[in-house]
Amino acid sequence: MRKEPRSVRSNQRSRQTLTAKQKRELARLAAVRDDQIDISDVPELPPAAWKDVVRGRFYRPVKQAVSMRLDADVVAWLKKRGKGYQTRANRILRERMLDESRRA
């Protein structure tokens, strides 16, 4: 008996555009400085709670296939650590992107 593949249903709400009121509210919240946010009712986690944390475990950005022409020595450098050279390249580019966006 052939098993049908499971379908993934997206959240329809995520496809809706924001109303002007929602955009104003998000802009107002984004303007609040971190030191102005009251977190007194949020308990701080002990260091032991963070020992097995894995960054990106639940969030996966959408990947887009691209074709790039890179210098051969750059590709060799990325590949010399073994499998995962595309992931390494993505991580390097993401770090640079975030660094530049922090400076802007």
Order of alpha helices (4+ residues) and beta strands (2+ residues): alpha-alpha-alpha-alpha
